[in-house]
Amino acid sequence: MLVAVSLGPGDESLLPPAARAALERAEVVVGYKGYMELVSSSLLEGKEVFSTGMMGEVERVNRAVDFAQEGRDTAVVCSGDAGIYAMAGLILETLEARGLLDKVGFEVVPGVPAFNAAAALLGAPLMHDFASVSLSDLLTPWETIEKRLRLASEADFVLAVYNPRSKRRSDHLRRALDIVARVRSPETPVGLVKRAYRPDQEIFVTTLGDFDSELVDMQSILIIGNSTTRMAGERMLTPRGYHTKYTVG
């Protein structure tokens, strides 16, 4: 059996019970080195561990498939949710390409996605329709990313922005914010969460007009409000619309 295991944002209390059970059953655990650090040593004890650094996704998945073909229960660990910008899709693609869809058992254990973790720390910014966009152009052309940002902004979706900035892509976030600013007020609330639910967690809330992109790194999630998003005290709030039909409070 080959299982894509969601670790959640990093805190062990947010590790789904089904994910813990999958790790306990596994004979082999495969993953990115950084994500292996999120797994309790007790859950890795006595297991074979295979890890690589960044850009090693294809190698990791092929090795995981090899282990599963040998009849060994294999877990591929992912931060957040395995099915959102993580490894579940590549595992399925690999099984398909190698003609193993009917020969290797595969399942996905869902978890707490990064935008859910960030939203919880910021308040309630995702209470209405939202869109998730990754600014990484490693696998997606930047022209496509710009189009998605423009259309989602024009449609007034709250935006959850993944992979917002890296050393190689230091200007992508600024360009993305400029696209959003064409249709959104400078006063639009923007929340930044770095390393959610980890020991060095950081949370910032400001406005689109005042946002400092230099604060952002690859372990950040950015949530940009829509036209109705406002601050409720120190927390972001995107109203669901109850106040238009009912007396709230």
Secondary structure as UniProt FT lines:
FT   STRAND          2..6
FT   HELIX           12..14
FT   HELIX           17..25
FT   STRAND          28..32
FT   HELIX           33..36
FT   TURN            37..38
FT   HELIX           41..44
FT   TURN            45..46
FT   STRAND          48..52
FT   TURN            54..55
FT   HELIX           57..69
FT   TURN            70..71
FT   STRAND          74..78
FT   TURN            82..83
FT   HELIX           88..97
FT   TURN            98..99
FT   TURN            101..103
FT   STRAND          106..109
FT   HELIX           114..122
FT   STRAND          123..124
FT   TURN            125..126
FT   STRAND          130..134
FT   HELIX           142..154
FT   TURN            155..156
FT   STRAND          158..162
FT   TURN            168..171
FT   HELIX           172..181
FT   TURN            182..183
FT   TURN            186..187
FT   STRAND          189..194
FT   TURN            196..197
FT   TURN            199..200
FT   STRAND          202..207
FT   TURN            208..210
FT   HELIX           213..215
FT   TURN            218..219
FT   STRAND          220..224
FT   TURN            227..228
FT   STRAND          230..232
FT   TURN            233..234
FT   STRAND          235..237
FT   HELIX           242..244
//
